[in-house]
């Protein structure tokens, strides 16, 4: 039996049979995590994947619906890590998902260099220069701001963890796209797939999804734009197909 702590609840994990422990005081998964989990190219059967900056574990849980590979989660915050551990137990996925507490920057030395087939990451979005926007909630501040790890460090670590020709998938904000692509090339992750996500027709993109291959050949494919909401305020058919 999985016990809930004060102010925690159990939610359905988007459109799936999986459930996840969440708390409004700490962290709740967003559409960003859902998109990342369904965008990443993953091995169907064996292999090793790692999810960096995993929060309460939403990405790893959703990846289990697409792959039989073993998944390791890395999360810095003890409370989020504990929630992730209990969510894995709640879904009886202990055989496939391992939750580790620690800073993603230390993961290559702790988990092994050039070990993984796939790395996914939903990193903090706001740079250290954007200090005026730091959330007063310390849990949200660490999740959203580059206080403990920068985008450059996230990409470097991802490259170190990956095997040759392994794949790394990131979700981020459009205003950081140049920073992300520059860092990927800097650390030998050749950008191969890019998708712009728009909240609705006529609005600017507010999410980007990028996948790269370690030491891959140059050649970037830009996928069709993905609209989240239709004119009726409901999820579009394209989004439903994307996350199915």
C-alpha positions in Angstrom: 0.0 0.0 0.0 1.3 3.4 -1.0 0.8 6.1 1.6 0.1 9.8 0.8 1.7 12.6 2.7 -0.1 15.8 3.7 -1.6 17.8 0.8 -0.8 15.1 -1.7 -3.3 13.5 -4.2 -3.3 10.8 -6.8 -4.0 11.9 -10.4 -4.4 10.1 -13.6 -1.4 10.6 -15.8 -2.9 12.4 -18.8 -4.8 10.0 -21.1 -3.5 6.7 -19.7 -4.2 4.1 -17.0 -1.2 5.3 -15.0 -1.5 7.3 -11.9 0.9 9.8 -10.2 1.3 11.4 -6.8 1.2 15.2 -6.9 1.0 18.1 -4.5 0.1 21.7 -5.3 2.7 22.7 -2.7 5.6 21.1 -4.6 5.1 20.3 -8.2 2.6 19.0 -10.7 3.4 17.7 -14.2 2.5 19.8 -17.2 1.8 19.2 -20.9 5.5 19.7 -21.5 6.3 16.4 -19.8 3.5 14.7 -21.8 4.9 16.0 -25.1 8.5 15.0 -24.3 7.5 11.5 -23.3 5.8 11.0 -26.6 8.3 12.9 -28.8 11.4 11.0 -27.8 12.5 8.1 -30.0 12.7 5.1 -27.7 13.7 1.4 -28.0 10.6 -0.8 -27.9 12.2 -3.7 -26.1 15.6 -3.7 -24.3 18.0 -0.9 -23.6 18.7 1.8 -21.0 17.1 5.2 -20.7 17.6 8.0 -18.3 15.4 11.0 -17.5 17.2 14.0 -16.0 15.5 16.6 -13.9 12.7 14.1 -13.5 10.5 16.0 -10.9 7.8 13.7 -9.6 8.5 11.1 -12.4 5.8 11.8 -15.0 8.1 11.4 -18.0 9.5 8.1 -16.9 6.1 6.7 -16.1 4.8 7.6 -19.5 7.8 6.2 -21.2 7.0 2.8 -19.8 3.9 2.7 -22.0 6.1 3.0 -25.1 9.1 0.9 -24.2 10.3 -2.1 -22.2 13.7 -0.5 -21.6 14.9 0.2 -18.1 14.5 3.8 -17.1 16.5 5.7 -14.5 15.2 8.9 -13.0 17.4 11.6 -11.6 15.9 14.2 -9.3 17.6 16.8 -7.1 14.8 17.6 -4.6 14.2 14.9 -1.9 10.4 15.5 -1.7 9.9 15.2 -5.4 12.1 12.1 -5.5 10.1 10.5 -2.7 6.9 11.2 -4.6 8.4 9.6 -7.7 9.4 6.5 -5.8 5.9 6.1 -4.4 4.4 6.7 -7.9 6.5 3.9 -9.3 5.3 1.6 -6.5 1.7 2.8 -7.1 1.9 1.6 -10.7 3.9 -1.6 -9.8 6.8 -0.5 -12.1 9.7 -1.2 -9.7 11.1 -3.7 -12.2 11.4 -1.1 -14.9 12.0 2.3 -13.3 14.7 3.2 -10.8 14.5 6.6 -9.0 17.8 8.2 -7.9 18.2 11.3 -5.7 21.0 13.6 -6.8 22.1 16.4 -9.1 22.0 15.6 -12.8 25.5 17.1 -13.1 26.9 14.1 -11.1 25.0 11.4 -13.1 27.7 10.4 -15.6 30.2 9.6 -12.8 27.5 7.9 -10.7 25.7 6.0 -13.5 28.4 5.5 -16.1 29.7 7.3 -19.2 28.5 6.3 -22.6 26.0 3.9 -21.1 22.5 4.9 -22.2 20.6 4.6 -25.4 18.2 7.5 -24.7 18.3 10.6 -22.5 15.2 12.7 -21.9 15.1 16.0 -20.1 12.6 18.7 -19.1 15.1 21.1 -17.7 14.7 24.4 -15.8 13.6 26.9 -18.4 14.7 30.3 -17.0 18.4 31.3 -17.1 20.3 32.7 -14.1 20.0 36.1 -15.7 16.3 36.1 -15.3 16.4 36.5 -11.5 13.5 38.8 -11.3 11.2 35.9 -12.3 12.4 33.4 -9.6 9.4 31.8 -8.0 9.2 32.4 -4.2 8.3 28.7 -3.7 11.7 27.0 -3.4 10.5 23.7 -4.9 9.2 25.5 -8.0 12.2 27.8 -8.2 14.6 24.9 -8.5 12.3 23.2 -11.1 11.9 26.3 -13.2 15.2 28.3 -12.8 18.8 27.4 -13.6 19.8 27.6 -9.9 21.5 24.2 -9.7 22.1 23.3 -13.3 22.3 25.3 -16.5 21.1 24.4 -20.0 24.7 24.1 -21.2 25.4 21.6 -18.3 22.2 19.6 -19.1 23.3 19.1 -22.7 26.9 18.3 -21.7 25.7 15.7 -19.2 23.3 14.2 -21.7 26.1 13.7 -24.2 28.3 12.1 -21.6 25.6 9.6 -20.6 24.8 8.6 -24.2 26.3 5.8 -26.2 27.6 6.5 -29.7 24.6 7.3 -31.8 22.4 7.5 -28.7 19.5 10.0 -28.8 18.7 12.9 -26.5 15.3 14.6 -26.4 14.6 18.0 -24.8 11.6 20.1 -24.2 12.1 23.9 -23.8 10.9 27.3 -24.6 11.3 28.9 -28.1 13.3 31.8 -26.8 16.0 29.4 -25.7 16.2 27.5 -29.0 19.4 29.0 -30.2 21.0 28.4 -26.8 19.9 24.7 -27.0 21.0 24.1 -30.6 24.4 25.7 -29.9 25.0 23.6 -26.8 23.9 20.5 -28.6 26.5 20.9 -31.4 29.1 22.0 -28.8 28.7 18.7 -27.0 28.4 16.4 -30.1 24.6 16.0 -30.1 23.6 16.8 -33.7 20.1 18.2 -33.8 17.9 15.9 -36.0 14.2 16.6 -35.2 12.5 19.8 -34.2 8.8 20.5 -33.4 7.2 23.8 -32.6 4.1 23.6 -30.3 1.5 26.3 -30.4 -1.2 26.8 -27.8 -3.8 27.6 -30.5 -4.1 29.0 -34.1 -2.8 32.5 -34.4 -0.6 32.4 -31.3 3.2 32.2 -31.1 4.8 28.9 -30.3 5.4 28.4 -26.6 7.1 25.0 -26.5 9.8 23.4 -28.6 10.8 19.7 -28.8 14.3 18.9 -30.0 16.0 15.6 -30.5 19.6 15.0 -31.3 21.9 12.1 -32.0 25.4 11.8 -30.5 27.9 12.3 -33.3 25.1 12.1 -35.9 25.3 13.4 -39.4 24.0 16.9 -40.0 20.5 17.4 -41.3 17.6 18.8 -39.2 14.0 17.8 -39.9 11.4 20.3 -38.8 8.1 18.5 -38.0 4.7 19.9 -38.8 3.5 22.5 -36.2 1.5 21.0 -33.3 -1.5 23.0 -32.1 -2.7 22.1 -28.6 -6.2 23.7 -28.5 -8.8 24.1 -31.3 -11.3 26.8 -31.7 -13.7 24.9 -29.4 -11.2 25.0 -26.6 -10.7 21.3 -26.7 -7.5 19.4 -27.5 -6.9 19.1 -31.2 -7.0 15.8 -33.1 -3.3 16.3 -33.9 -2.4 16.6 -30.3 -4.5 13.5 -29.3 -2.7 11.5 -32.1 0.7 12.8 -31.0 0.3 11.5 -27.4 -1.6 8.3 -28.2 
